[in-house]
Amino acid sequence: MTPFLWGAATSPHQTEGNNLNSDWWELENMEGAILPERSGDALDSYHRYREEMELLAAAGLNAYRFGVEWARIEPEPGQFSLAALAHYRRMIETAMSLGLTPVVTLHHFSNPRWFAAEGAWGRSDAVDLFTRYVERTCDILDGVEWVCTINEPNMLAIMDKVRKLLAGPDGFEALAAGMPGPDEEIGKVLVEVHRAAVDVVRERTDAAVGWTIAQQAFQAAGPEHEEVLRRTNWVWEDLYLEASRGDDFVGSQSYTSQLVGPDGPIPHPASPDNTITGWAYRPDALGIAVRHAWEVTGGVPVLVTENGIATDDDARRIAYTDAALGHLRDAMADGVDVRGYLHWSAVDNYEWGHWAPTFGLIAVDRETFVRTPKPSLAWLGEVARSGRP
Ligand code: BGC
């Protein structure tokens, strides 16, 4: 039995810097940009990845979840960069040499520009194109034990809706009214994409394979809203959790819990307790989320692939995580098979449009790129050294 994974997570676009060929770079840099801040050099992790890995390993963690970037590996359709593949192979080997089990994500929100330009997941050849990319990427996965195909397909299905809204005449007004829910049709395409990717990973590697789902830990605001809750859960996460049946694991990602009323999810009420992202402070979300994943998947082992808090106050990060782990332990005691806990995030990274929400166990000076571990890293390392949660 592999040891319980104790680690932290990042994604390529949020850390590497200069991800020039991706649709996110394009979005950040477009005329009249809608995003307040750009990723730019990010944390220069493309060159400095070893530094964060060394810090995680030295603290006592045994796993690191990171991604490979499709836009770098396949800069033009069908043109694969051997140099980019070699780069990610080096990352995998570096992690292994430091005693960190790599958990490799194949897609984390960003697409190659050429893929997005023709409609991204709405294009008819989306499944074939992603499969071709996964086939090539499997060449560098020798010895990797954990592979996540797509990060948060349910959030991708929201992004797709946003993209369509922005292309329309009243896009900005429509968005000002609030973020839409996931597009169910795109969600179904992503399920197909995932299933095809799972087959490829299984054929070509020995890794356990699954995908990672954003979980809102929804709860009904009153007993009369149970039906809306059921429907909301379906559109937001159960479609994706059900598609995990038969996978080797399901990645659970939760940060907060949200109430559902007659019209669906109720925005988090303003409160001094809210985190920098405006989310309610709810460490119990982790317990709700893993139990829900376990139930809807019909007993697929759960790997916590993200959980954390955007805060400037590291003591609050420790308190949140400590409480969240308590809820995780309770769920495990009740029979949920949990294989590991990967904190989001290893580093203070680019939070999709802005830098203010700091989720990291490690702070990074964005001018000198010096990494400084926070007390929460040593704390989590201590928890890890103590064994199972
Ligand atoms: C994503 C991360 C993101 C985090 C915090 C998840 O939605 O996978 O990329 O930074 O949550 O918002």
Residues whose N, C-alpha, C, O or C-beta is under 5 A from the ligand:
A	BS01	BGC	none
